[in-house]
Amino acid sequence: MACSPTPISAIFFTNPMPSRRPCTSATLNTRAMAKELYFNHDGSTIKKLQAGVDMVAELVGVTLGPKGRNVVLQNKYGPPKIVNDGETVLKEVELEDPLENVGVKLVRQAGAKTNNLAGDGSTTSVVLAQGLIAEGVKVIGAGMNPIQVSRGIEKTAKALVSELKLMSREVEDHELADVAAVSAGNDYAVGNMISEALQKVGRTGVVTIEKGKCTENSLEIVEGMQFDRGYLSPYFVTDRQKMTVEFHNCRVRL
């Protein structure tokens, strides 16, 4: 991308034929549909994008790791929120400068994709993206081909992933509490509960977290499978007092 000192706006032309009806109060604002175009002839656009990336990475990076610090978010409709989650911070960052805000959106996409694939790691993705962008801008400014730089990054990433897989090991059951506690903001009460749930349902089981109505955390183990659906007809009710349908040792066709 690039930016010239004077942004160029796209111009939309209306029909030059005269209207057969007199103008009403509703008018067409062609300027509102225009888009600004930026060219990187002097390198100012890349600097703006990089400034946005650096700003959001510096903010999100403080939450990285087990010793990550908190971030206070302003809430328009309530008290401020204190969070230690990079994904939550990423969603709240909006910059006034449009080009810097584009840089924020780029790394936000990277963090969201990592979070969707792995369930965590959005902060790490943002920090890595900042480093790759900073070094990429340096080598491209020194005269290297951007396509070759991109291909080199892809090859290096594949090699690193292969090495990390060789270095990695499966988490033991007694370590699940530590992993869960870090993801819960170093809350070991939540971490121990999640570890207990995983040990009871197994690695292939399903664990869901919901907001409770009590003042204390609670763990509920549900045997079998549940579908959050009502009965099709009240004639299916087997317990008239509870208005529920209960079958024992029934056959289910899938």
C-alpha positions in Angstrom: 0.0 0.0 0.0 1.1 3.6 -0.5 0.1 7.1 0.3 0.6 10.4 -1.4 0.6 13.6 0.7 -2.7 14.5 -0.9 -5.3 11.7 -0.8 -7.1 11.1 -4.1 -10.9 10.7 -3.7 -12.9 8.6 -6.1 -15.4 10.8 -8.0 -18.9 9.6 -8.8 -20.9 11.3 -11.6 -24.6 11.6 -11.7 -26.8 11.4 -14.7 -26.4 14.6 -16.7 -30.0 14.4 -18.1 -32.3 16.9 -16.4 -34.9 15.5 -14.0 -38.5 15.6 -15.1 -39.6 16.1 -11.5 -38.8 19.0 -9.1 -36.2 18.2 -6.5 -37.5 17.0 -3.2 -35.9 17.3 0.3 -34.1 14.0 -0.2 -30.8 14.7 -2.2 -28.1 12.3 -3.3 -24.8 13.0 -1.6 -22.2 11.7 -4.1 -19.4 12.7 -1.8 -20.5 10.3 0.9 -19.9 7.4 -1.4 -16.3 8.4 -2.3 -13.3 6.5 -1.0 -9.9 7.9 -0.3 -6.9 6.3 -2.1 -3.4 6.3 -0.7 -0.1 5.7 -2.6 3.2 4.8 -1.0 5.4 6.9 -3.2 7.2 8.5 -0.2 6.8 5.6 2.2 4.4 7.5 4.5 1.6 4.9 4.2 3.8 2.0 5.4 5.0 4.1 8.3 1.4 4.8 9.3 0.4 1.1 9.1 3.5 0.1 11.0 2.7 2.8 13.7 -0.8 1.2 14.2 0.7 -2.3 14.5 3.4 -1.1 17.0 0.8 0.7 19.1 -1.6 -2.3 19.4 1.3 -4.8 19.9 2.7 -2.7 22.7 -0.7 -2.6 24.4 -1.5 -6.3 23.9 2.0 -7.5 24.6 1.9 -6.6 28.3 -0.7 -9.4 28.8 1.6 -12.1 27.3 2.6 -15.1 29.4 2.0 -16.2 33.0 3.5 -12.9 34.3 1.4 -10.7 32.0 0.0 -7.5 33.4 -3.6 -6.3 33.3 -5.1 -3.7 31.0 -7.9 -1.4 32.0 -10.6 -0.9 29.3 -13.1 2.0 29.4 -16.7 0.9 29.4 -19.3 3.5 28.1 -22.2 1.8 29.8 -20.6 0.7 33.1 -17.5 0.5 35.2 -14.1 0.0 33.6 -13.0 -3.6 32.9 -9.7 -5.0 34.1 -8.7 -7.8 31.7 -5.6 -10.0 31.1 -6.7 -11.4 27.8 -5.1 -10.2 24.5 -8.1 -11.2 22.4 -10.4 -9.0 24.5 -8.0 -6.0 24.3 -7.7 -6.5 20.5 -11.4 -6.1 20.0 -11.5 -2.8 21.9 -8.6 -1.0 20.1 -9.7 1.7 17.7 -7.4 4.5 16.6 -8.3 7.9 15.3 -6.0 7.9 12.3 -7.6 5.8 9.5 -4.3 4.4 8.2 -3.1 3.4 11.6 -6.4 1.8 12.3 -5.9 -0.3 9.2 -2.7 -1.6 10.8 -4.7 -2.5 13.9 -7.2 -4.4 11.9 -4.5 -6.4 10.1 -3.0 -7.8 13.3 -6.5 -8.2 14.8 -7.3 -10.6 12.0 -4.1 -12.5 12.7 -5.0 -12.8 16.4 -8.6 -13.8 15.7 -7.5 -16.5 13.3 -5.1 -18.0 15.8 -7.7 -17.9 18.5 -10.2 -19.7 16.3 -7.8 -22.4 15.3 -6.1 -23.0 18.7 -8.4 -21.5 21.2 -5.6 -19.2 22.5 -2.4 -17.5 21.4 -3.8 -14.3 20.0 -1.3 -12.2 21.9 1.6 -14.3 20.7 0.4 -13.9 17.1 0.3 -10.1 17.5 3.8 -9.9 18.9 5.2 -12.1 16.2 3.4 -10.1 13.5 4.9 -6.9 14.8 8.4 -8.4 14.6 7.8 -9.8 11.1 6.5 -6.5 9.9 9.3 -4.4 11.4 12.0 -6.6 9.9 10.2 -7.0 6.6 10.0 -3.2 6.2 13.7 -2.9 6.9 14.8 -5.5 4.3 12.4 -4.3 1.7 13.6 -0.7 2.3 17.1 -2.0 1.7 16.1 -3.2 -1.7 15.0 -6.8 -1.4 12.1 -8.1 -3.4 8.8 -8.2 -1.3 7.7 -11.5 -3.0 11.0 -13.2 -2.1 10.7 -11.9 1.5 7.2 -13.3 1.8 8.2 -16.7 0.4 11.2 -16.8 2.8 8.9 -16.1 5.8 6.6 -19.0 4.7 9.6 -21.4 4.4 11.0 -20.4 7.7 7.6 -20.8 9.4 7.2 -24.3 8.1 10.7 -25.2 9.4 10.0 -23.7 12.8 6.7 -25.6 13.1 8.5 -28.9 12.4 11.1 -28.2 15.0 8.5 -27.1 17.6 6.6 -30.4 17.1 9.8 -32.3 17.8 10.4 -30.3 20.9 6.8 -30.5 22.2 5.4 -33.1 24.6 1.9 -33.9 25.7 0.6 -32.2 28.8 0.3 -34.5 31.8 -2.9 -34.5 33.9 -1.3 -32.8 36.9 -0.2 -29.9 34.6 -3.7 -29.2 33.3 -4.4 -26.9 36.2 -1.4 -24.8 35.5 -2.3 -24.4 31.9 -5.9 -23.6 32.6 -5.0 -21.1 35.4 -2.7 -19.1 33.0 -5.5 -18.9 30.5 -7.9 -17.8 33.3 -5.7 -14.9 34.3 -3.7 -16.9 36.9 -6.9 -17.9 38.7 -5.9 -21.3 40.1 -9.4 -21.8 41.5 -10.8 -21.8 38.0 -7.7 -23.8 36.7 -8.2 -26.6 39.3 -11.9 -26.8 38.4 -11.2 -27.1 34.7 -8.5 -29.7 35.4 -10.9 -31.7 37.5 -13.6 -31.6 34.7 -11.1 -32.7 32.1 -9.9 -35.6 34.2 -13.5 -36.8 34.8 -14.7 -36.5 31.2 -11.4 -37.5 29.5 -9.4 -35.7 26.8 -12.1 -36.4 24.2 -14.9 -35.1 26.5 -16.7 -31.8 26.1 -16.3 -29.1 28.8 -18.5 -26.0 28.6 -18.3 -22.9 30.7 -21.5 -20.9 31.5 -22.4 -18.0 33.7 -23.9 -19.2 36.9 -26.6 -17.7 39.1 -24.8 -18.5 42.4 -22.0 -16.7 44.2 -19.6 -19.6 44.0 -18.2 -21.7 41.1 -19.7 -25.1 40.7 -18.9 -28.2 38.6 -21.6 -30.4 37.1 -20.9 -33.7 35.4 -23.6 -34.7 32.9 -23.6 -38.4 31.8 -24.5 -39.1 28.2 -25.6 -36.3 25.8 -28.1 -33.5 26.1 -30.0 -31.6 23.5 -31.4 -28.2 24.5 -34.8 -28.8 22.7 -38.3 -29.1 24.0 -40.8 -31.8 23.2 -42.8 -31.6 20.0 -46.1 -32.3 21.7 -47.3 -32.2 25.3 -48.7 -35.7 24.8 -45.0 -36.9 25.0 -44.8 -35.9 28.7 -44.2 -38.8 31.0 -44.0 -36.9 34.3 -47.1 -34.7 34.6 -45.8 -32.9 37.7 -42.5 -31.9 36.3 -43.8 -31.7 32.7 -40.8 -33.6 31.4 -40.2 -36.5 29.1 -38.0 -39.2 30.5 -37.0 -42.5 28.8 -34.7 -45.2 30.3 -32.5 -47.5 28.2 -34.1 -46.2 25.0 -32.7 -46.6 21.5 -31.6 -43.5 19.6 -31.4 -43.4 15.9 -28.9 -41.1 14.3 
